[in-house]
Structures are given as C-alpha cells and as structure tokens.
C-alpha cells in the first residue's frame, strides 16, 4: 500500500510536469473506485490549469481556479506520467492530458483509491478535516504523542498508525520506527514514558525523511510518478524480514499479526 513517502515521491515527481499546465482532455475509463468519480469530471477539469499540487497525509490535492481534485492511491494505485502513445492497460482508469502532450495516468488494480472533487476548502473535506498533524511538521513531536497517549491501552504500533493521531505512519514505517526506537509493538501506548516518546518522534521523522529521499519503498505495484521504483526497501531493518536474524543482536526476528497487519520485531532489542 502506498504510504506517505510513496505519495510524497509521487507528488514531487509529477509536480514539475503538471504545474502551470492546462488540461486539454480527460478520459474516464472506470469511474467506480472506492467512491465513484464525479459524473462531470471531464467537464470540471477541461480547459483549466493546475495551479498548486499539495499533499495532506496520503491525499494529493490538485488546485485549480475552480476547485480541487483530491486523489488517493488506495491499496495499489499509482499516478504516473506517460506519453499519449503508451498503450492503455486493463487497470488504467483515468487519463488527464495536458497541453504539453504528457498524460497523467491513474492506475489502480484493486480500485480502493479515490478521485474526488471539491469546490470548498479541501482541508475541510470530510476525509481530511479530522486528520492528525503531519509527521514531518513542527506540530508533531514526542510531547504531543505523550500527551495524547495518556490513558490509552491500545498497542503503540496501532496508536502511531492512527491517522487521527498522526498522518502517514503506515505499516512499513511503523515497524521500522519502533525497531529503531527499541519499543515493543504491543506495549500499551499509555505506558510509554515521555523520553521514549521524544525519541520515537525523532525516529519517525528520520525514517520517513530517508524513505522520501530514497524514493519510497518498492512493494507490489508501487512506482513513482516517473514510473521508476523506490529504493528504501534495501534499507528495511525488520519489515519483510520475519524469521531472519536481527541486524543488531543476531536474534531471530519474530513476525505476528497486530491489528490485521504484519508486524515484525526483535524480542531482544524491543522492550
């Protein structure tokens, strides 16, 4: 599933090619995603220029003078730039063509993503208004996590993956951050000290920033906006390594299911 670094990699990859460009055509091949695409999407976009391209959590916000196109990649989606002569695949559901001759193509084999439209403030959209702070922003730190966690009995991994607590800390990066912070994934969020939360917040920032710098993690169908894979997978310490030895203490890494997600941790290094 594309997580925050993958979405940010997509945003930064396509931004230079869509900002200031006018949309000349919109081709909708399959409107039935997690939520149906707007009926008049082609008419809403045609002839308008992309003025801004922002990210909020895992959502991409394409700002036009008339409104905002909101895109979410779901479980298996991607947005990539192609030329008009690239053959259309079975899971290519949307093309946005620009005056440059390039095409922004939305592909989603499982159709769990979304392409939405709003003419209001996009940050007040029902899917975005209650999201937690950005993990790389100044509002997110260990004091914030400690304060919000008091009295909470849910596992720390589930706590930091809650988008109402902080956006974009998906399964891959939660595994990695907890390993580097030395925290047992099932430990109750409310039982973790302030000093450990301060360390965890810094580790989360470091892990996500590194993943963004390396173009995200290549898992299943993810590729960046330029069609190239990410390389952070080569840097993973625990995710996908269940049963292998810990790189720190050489003990076997244990793999369990927590909150219906694969969780890998070291029984010696994480307490």
LUMNUDO-623454 format. One record per residue (C-alpha): residue number from 1; x, z, y. Coordinates in steps of 0.1 Angstrom, whole numbers, plus 2048, in hexadecimal, padded with zeros to 3 digits. Each point is the difference from the previous one (the first is absolute). Layout:
<r num="NUM" xx="X" zz="Z" yy="Y"/>
...
//
This chain:
<r num="1" xx="800" zz="800" yy="800"/>
<r num="2" xx="80F" zz="7F7" yy="822"/>
<r num="3" xx="808" zz="820" yy="812"/>
<r num="4" xx="80A" zz="807" yy="824"/>
<r num="5" xx="823" zz="7F0" yy="7FE"/>
<r num="6" xx="7F2" zz="7E1" yy="7F0"/>
<r num="7" xx="7E5" zz="7FD" yy="81A"/>
<r num="8" xx="819" zz="805" yy="81C"/>
<r num="9" xx="818" zz="7E7" yy="7F0"/>
<r num="10" xx="7E3" zz="7E7" yy="800"/>
<r num="11" xx="7F7" zz="808" yy="824"/>
<r num="12" xx="824" zz="7FB" yy="80D"/>
<r num="13" xx="805" zz="7E1" yy="7EA"/>
<r num="14" xx="7E2" zz="7ED" yy="80D"/>
<r num="15" xx="7FF" zz="80D" yy="824"/>
<r num="16" xx="819" zz="7E7" yy="80F"/>
<r num="17" xx="7EC" zz="7E3" yy="7F2"/>
<r num="18" xx="7DC" zz="80B" yy="80A"/>
<r num="19" xx="804" zz="811" yy="822"/>
<r num="20" xx="7F6" zz="7E8" yy="81C"/>
<r num="21" xx="7F3" zz="7E6" yy="7E7"/>
<r num="22" xx="7DE" zz="7F1" yy="802"/>
<r num="23" xx="7EA" zz="7FF" yy="7E1"/>
<r num="24" xx="7F6" zz="7DC" yy="7F8"/>
<r num="25" xx="7ED" zz="805" yy="7E0"/>
<r num="26" xx="7F4" zz="81B" yy="7E8"/>
<r num="27" xx="7F9" zz="7F9" yy="7DB"/>
<r num="28" xx="7ED" zz="81A" yy="7ED"/>
<r num="29" xx="800" zz="7F9" yy="7DA"/>
<r num="30" xx="7F5" zz="822" yy="7F3"/>
<r num="31" xx="7EE" zz="817" yy="818"/>
<r num="32" xx="7F8" zz="81B" yy="7E6"/>
<r num="33" xx="81C" zz="819" yy="803"/>
<r num="34" xx="7FD" zz="826" yy="7FF"/>
<r num="35" xx="7E8" zz="7FB" yy="81D"/>
<r num="36" xx="7F3" zz="7DD" yy="808"/>
<r num="37" xx="812" zz="7EC" yy="81B"/>
<r num="38" xx="7EB" zz="7FB" yy="820"/>
<r num="39" xx="7E8" zz="7E2" yy="7FC"/>
<r num="40" xx="80C" zz="7F0" yy="820"/>
<r num="41" xx="825" zz="807" yy="7FC"/>
<r num="42" xx="80B" zz="7DC" yy="806"/>
<r num="43" xx="7EB" zz="7FD" yy="820"/>
<r num="44" xx="80D" zz="822" yy="80C"/>
<r num="45" xx="824" zz="7F7" yy="7FC"/>
<r num="46" xx="801" zz="7DA" yy="808"/>
<r num="47" xx="811" zz="7F7" yy="820"/>
<r num="48" xx="80C" zz="823" yy="808"/>
<r num="49" xx="824" zz="80D" yy="804"/>
<r num="50" xx="810" zz="81D" yy="7EE"/>
<r num="51" xx="80A" zz="818" yy="81C"/>
<r num="52" xx="80C" zz="81E" yy="7EC"/>
<r num="53" xx="808" zz="80A" yy="7DC"/>
<r num="54" xx="801" zz="825" yy="7F9"/>
<r num="55" xx="7FE" zz="816" yy="7E1"/>
<r num="56" xx="7EC" zz="820" yy="7FB"/>
<r num="57" xx="808" zz="810" yy="7DE"/>
<r num="58" xx="7FB" zz="7E3" yy="7E7"/>
<r num="59" xx="7EA" zz="7EC" yy="818"/>
<r num="60" xx="80D" zz="7E2" yy="814"/>
<r num="61" xx="7EF" zz="7FA" yy="821"/>
<r num="62" xx="800" zz="7DD" yy="80F"/>
<r num="63" xx="7F6" zz="803" yy="824"/>
<r num="64" xx="7ED" zz="7E3" yy="810"/>
<r num="65" xx="7F0" zz="7FE" yy="822"/>
<r num="66" xx="7DD" zz="803" yy="7F0"/>
<r num="67" xx="807" zz="81B" yy="7E6"/>
<r num="68" xx="816" zz="80B" yy="7E4"/>
<r num="69" xx="805" zz="7F2" yy="7DD"/>
<r num="70" xx="807" zz="81D" yy="7E8"/>
<r num="71" xx="812" zz="7F8" yy="7DF"/>
<r num="72" xx="807" zz="817" yy="7E3"/>
<r num="73" xx="814" zz="7F4" yy="7E2"/>
<r num="74" xx="7EE" zz="815" yy="7E6"/>
<r num="75" xx="811" zz="804" yy="7DE"/>
<r num="76" xx="810" zz="7DE" yy="7FC"/>
<r num="77" xx="7FB" zz="7EC" yy="820"/>
<r num="78" xx="81A" zz="7EF" yy="816"/>
<r num="79" xx="801" zz="7ED" yy="821"/>
<r num="80" xx="81B" zz="7E5" yy="802"/>
<r num="81" xx="809" zz="7E3" yy="815"/>
<r num="82" xx="7FE" zz="7DD" yy="7F0"/>
<r num="83" xx="7FF" zz="7DC" yy="80B"/>
<r num="84" xx="7E1" zz="7EC" yy="7FD"/>
<r num="85" xx="80D" zz="7EC" yy="7E2"/>
<r num="86" xx="804" zz="81F" yy="7EA"/>
<r num="87" xx="7E7" zz="7FE" yy="7E3"/>
<r num="88" xx="7E4" zz="819" yy="800"/>
<r num="89" xx="7FF" zz="818" yy="7E3"/>
<r num="90" xx="7E3" zz="810" yy="7EE"/>
<r num="91" xx="803" zz="820" yy="814"/>
<r num="92" xx="806" zz="7F2" yy="822"/>
<r num="93" xx="7E0" zz="80B" yy="812"/>
<r num="94" xx="807" zz="7FA" yy="825"/>
<r num="95" xx="815" zz="7E8" yy="815"/>
<r num="96" xx="805" zz="805" yy="825"/>
<r num="97" xx="810" zz="7E1" yy="80F"/>
<r num="98" xx="814" zz="800" yy="821"/>
<r num="99" xx="809" zz="7E6" yy="81A"/>
<r num="100" xx="824" zz="802" yy="7F3"/>
<r num="101" xx="7F6" zz="7F0" yy="7DF"/>
<r num="102" xx="805" zz="821" yy="7ED"/>
<r num="103" xx="7E6" zz="810" yy="7EB"/>
<r num="104" xx="7FB" zz="825" yy="7FB"/>
<r num="105" xx="7F3" zz="803" yy="7DC"/>
<r num="106" xx="7EE" zz="81F" yy="7F1"/>
<r num="107" xx="804" zz="803" yy="7DB"/>
<r num="108" xx="7F0" zz="81B" yy="7EB"/>
<r num="109" xx="7FC" zz="7FE" yy="7DA"/>
<r num="110" xx="7EC" zz="820" yy="7FC"/>
<r num="111" xx="7EC" zz="7FB" yy="820"/>
<r num="112" xx="803" zz="825" yy="80A"/>
<r num="113" xx="80C" zz="7F7" yy="823"/>
<r num="114" xx="7EC" zz="7FA" yy="820"/>
<r num="115" xx="7FD" zz="7E8" yy="81D"/>
<r num="116" xx="7EA" zz="80F" yy="81B"/>
<r num="117" xx="7F7" zz="7FA" yy="824"/>
<r num="118" xx="7F8" zz="818" yy="81D"/>
<r num="119" xx="7F9" zz="7FB" yy="825"/>
<r num="120" xx="805" zz="825" yy="807"/>
<r num="121" xx="81F" zz="815" yy="801"/>
<r num="122" xx="80F" zz="7FA" yy="7DE"/>
<r num="123" xx="80E" zz="823" yy="7FE"/>
<r num="124" xx="7DC" zz="80D" yy="801"/>
<r num="125" xx="7F5" zz="7EB" yy="7E3"/>
<r num="126" xx="7F1" zz="814" yy="7E4"/>
<r num="127" xx="81D" zz="7F9" yy="7E9"/>
<r num="128" xx="81B" zz="80A" yy="819"/>
<r num="129" xx="7F3" zz="81B" yy="818"/>
<r num="130" xx="806" zz="81E" yy="7E8"/>
<r num="131" xx="822" zz="7F5" yy="7F4"/>
<r num="132" xx="81D" zz="819" yy="803"/>
<r num="133" xx="81F" zz="7FB" yy="815"/>
<r num="134" xx="81A" zz="7E5" yy="7F9"/>
<r num="135" xx="81C" zz="80F" yy="7EB"/>
<r num="136" xx="81B" zz="7F0" yy="817"/>
<r num="137" xx="7EF" zz="80C" yy="820"/>
<r num="138" xx="808" zz="81F" yy="814"/>
<r num="139" xx="7DF" zz="811" yy="7F6"/>
<r num="140" xx="80B" zz="803" yy="7DC"/>
<r num="141" xx="818" zz="81C" yy="7F7"/>
<r num="142" xx="805" zz="81E" yy="7E9"/>
<r num="143" xx="7EE" zz="818" yy="817"/>
<r num="144" xx="7E1" zz="7E9" yy="800"/>
<r num="145" xx="800" zz="7FE" yy="7DA"/>
<r num="146" xx="805" zz="825" yy="7FC"/>
<r num="147" xx="7E4" zz="808" yy="818"/>
<r num="148" xx="7E8" zz="7E8" yy="7EF"/>
<r num="149" xx="808" zz="80C" yy="7DD"/>
<r num="150" xx="7F8" zz="825" yy="804"/>
<r num="151" xx="7E7" zz="80B" yy="7E6"/>
<r num="152" xx="801" zz="7DE" yy="7EE"/>
<r num="153" xx="804" zz="802" yy="7DB"/>
<r num="154" xx="802" zz="7DB" yy="7F8"/>
<r num="155" xx="822" zz="7F3" yy="7F3"/>
<r num="156" xx="819" zz="7F8" yy="81B"/>
<r num="157" xx="802" zz="7DC" yy="7F4"/>
<r num="158" xx="7DB" zz="7FB" yy="805"/>
<r num="159" xx="802" zz="811" yy="822"/>
<r num="160" xx="81A" zz="7E9" yy="80E"/>
<r num="161" xx="7EE" zz="7E2" yy="7F2"/>
<r num="162" xx="7DF" zz="809" yy="811"/>
<r num="163" xx="7FC" zz="7E6" yy="81D"/>
<r num="164" xx="7EE" zz="81A" yy="814"/>
<r num="165" xx="81F" zz="816" yy="7FF"/>
<r num="166" xx="819" zz="7E4" yy="806"/>
<r num="167" xx="7FD" zz="7DA" yy="7FC"/>
<r num="168" xx="815" zz="7EA" yy="7EA"/>
<r num="169" xx="811" zz="818" yy="7E8"/>
<r num="170" xx="7F5" zz="7EE" yy="7E1"/>
<r num="171" xx="809" zz="808" yy="7DC"/>
<r num="172" xx="822" zz="7F0" yy="7FF"/>
<r num="173" xx="80D" zz="811" yy="81F"/>
<r num="174" xx="7EF" zz="821" yy="7F8"/>
<r num="175" xx="813" zz="801" yy="7DF"/>
<r num="176" xx="821" zz="7F8" yy="812"/>
<r num="177" xx="7FC" zz="818" yy="81D"/>
<r num="178" xx="7F7" zz="81E" yy="7EA"/>
<r num="179" xx="81E" zz="7F9" yy="7EA"/>
<r num="180" xx="817" zz="7FF" yy="81D"/>
<r num="181" xx="7F1" zz="81F" yy="80F"/>
<r num="182" xx="802" zz="812" yy="7DE"/>
<r num="183" xx="7DB" zz="809" yy="7FF"/>
<r num="184" xx="7EC" zz="801" yy="7DF"/>
<r num="185" xx="7E3" zz="7E7" yy="805"/>
<r num="186" xx="7E5" zz="818" yy="7F2"/>
<r num="187" xx="80A" zz="81D" yy="816"/>
<r num="188" xx="7E2" zz="80C" yy="816"/>
<r num="189" xx="803" zz="7F2" yy="823"/>
<r num="190" xx="7F7" zz="822" yy="80E"/>
<r num="191" xx="81D" zz="811" yy="7EE"/>
<r num="192" xx="81C" zz="7EC" yy="810"/>
<r num="193" xx="814" zz="810" yy="81C"/>
<r num="194" xx="805" zz="7F3" yy="823"/>
<r num="195" xx="825" zz="7F9" yy="7FA"/>
<r num="196" xx="7F8" zz="7EB" yy="7E1"/>
<r num="197" xx="7E5" zz="7ED" yy="813"/>
<r num="198" xx="819" zz="7F9" yy="81C"/>
<r num="199" xx="818" zz="7F1" yy="7E7"/>
<r num="200" xx="7E4" zz="7ED" yy="7EF"/>
<r num="201" xx="7F4" zz="7F0" yy="820"/>
<r num="202" xx="823" zz="7F4" yy="808"/>
<r num="203" xx="805" zz="7F2" yy="7DD"/>
<r num="204" xx="7DF" zz="7ED" yy="803"/>
<r num="205" xx="80B" zz="7F1" yy="820"/>
<r num="206" xx="822" zz="7F6" yy="7F1"/>
<r num="207" xx="7F1" zz="7F1" yy="7E0"/>
<r num="208" xx="7E6" zz="7EB" yy="813"/>
<r num="209" xx="819" zz="7F4" yy="81A"/>
<r num="210" xx="818" zz="7F6" yy="7E5"/>
<r num="211" xx="7E5" zz="7EE" yy="7ED"/>
<r num="212" xx="7F6" zz="7ED" yy="81F"/>
<r num="213" xx="824" zz="7F7" yy="807"/>
<r num="214" xx="803" zz="7F2" yy="7DC"/>
<r num="215" xx="7E0" zz="7EC" yy="802"/>
<r num="216" xx="7EA" zz="816" yy="7EB"/>
<r num="217" xx="7FE" zz="805" yy="7DA"/>
<r num="218" xx="7FB" zz="7E2" yy="7E9"/>
<r num="219" xx="7E4" zz="80B" yy="7E8"/>
<r num="220" xx="7E8" zz="7E8" yy="7EF"/>
<r num="221" xx="7F4" zz="7E7" yy="81A"/>
<r num="222" xx="80F" zz="80D" yy="820"/>
<r num="223" xx="815" zz="7E8" yy="816"/>
<r num="224" xx="806" zz="802" yy="825"/>
<r num="225" xx="7F1" zz="7E9" yy="81A"/>
<r num="226" xx="81C" zz="7E7" yy="7FA"/>
<r num="227" xx="7F9" zz="7FF" yy="7DB"/>
<r num="228" xx="820" zz="813" yy="7F7"/>
<r num="229" xx="800" zz="820" yy="7EB"/>
<r num="230" xx="80A" zz="822" yy="80D"/>
<r num="231" xx="81F" zz="811" yy="7F3"/>
<r num="232" xx="7F8" zz="825" yy="802"/>
<r num="233" xx="7F9" zz="801" yy="7DB"/>
<r num="234" xx="825" zz="7FF" yy="7FA"/>
<r num="235" xx="802" zz="822" yy="812"/>
<r num="236" xx="7E5" zz="813" yy="7EE"/>
<r num="237" xx="80B" zz="821" yy="7F2"/>
<r num="238" xx="7E3" zz="80A" yy="7EA"/>
<r num="239" xx="7E2" zz="7E8" yy="803"/>
<r num="240" xx="7FF" zz="7E9" yy="7E2"/>
<r num="241" xx="81C" zz="814" yy="7EF"/>
<r num="242" xx="7EC" zz="818" yy="7EA"/>
<r num="243" xx="814" zz="80A" yy="7E2"/>
<r num="244" xx="821" zz="7F5" yy="80F"/>
<r num="245" xx="81A" zz="819" yy="80C"/>
<r num="246" xx="800" zz="810" yy="822"/>
<r num="247" xx="81B" zz="7F1" yy="816"/>
<r num="248" xx="808" zz="823" yy="80D"/>
<r num="249" xx="800" zz="817" yy="7E2"/>
<r num="250" xx="7FE" zz="7E8" yy="7E3"/>
<r num="251" xx="7E0" zz="811" yy="7F2"/>
<r num="252" xx="7E4" zz="7E9" yy="7F3"/>
<r num="253" xx="7E6" zz="7F7" yy="81A"/>
<r num="254" xx="7DD" zz="80A" yy="7F7"/>
<r num="255" xx="7E2" zz="7E9" yy="805"/>
<r num="256" xx="7DD" zz="80D" yy="804"/>
<r num="257" xx="7DF" zz="7F6" yy="80F"/>
<r num="258" xx="7F6" zz="813" yy="81F"/>
<r num="259" xx="7E1" zz="7F6" yy="814"/>
<r num="260" xx="7FE" zz="7E1" yy="7E9"/>
<r num="261" xx="822" zz="7F5" yy="80D"/>
<r num="262" xx="821" zz="7FD" yy="7EE"/>
<r num="263" xx="816" zz="81D" yy="809"/>
<r num="264" xx="825" zz="802" yy="7F7"/>
<r num="265" xx="815" zz="81F" yy="807"/>
<r num="266" xx="81E" zz="813" yy="7F5"/>
<r num="267" xx="7F9" zz="822" yy="7EF"/>
<r num="268" xx="821" zz="80E" yy="80C"/>
<r num="269" xx="804" zz="7F3" yy="823"/>
<r num="270" xx="7DC" zz="803" yy="80C"/>
<r num="271" xx="7F1" zz="824" yy="802"/>
//
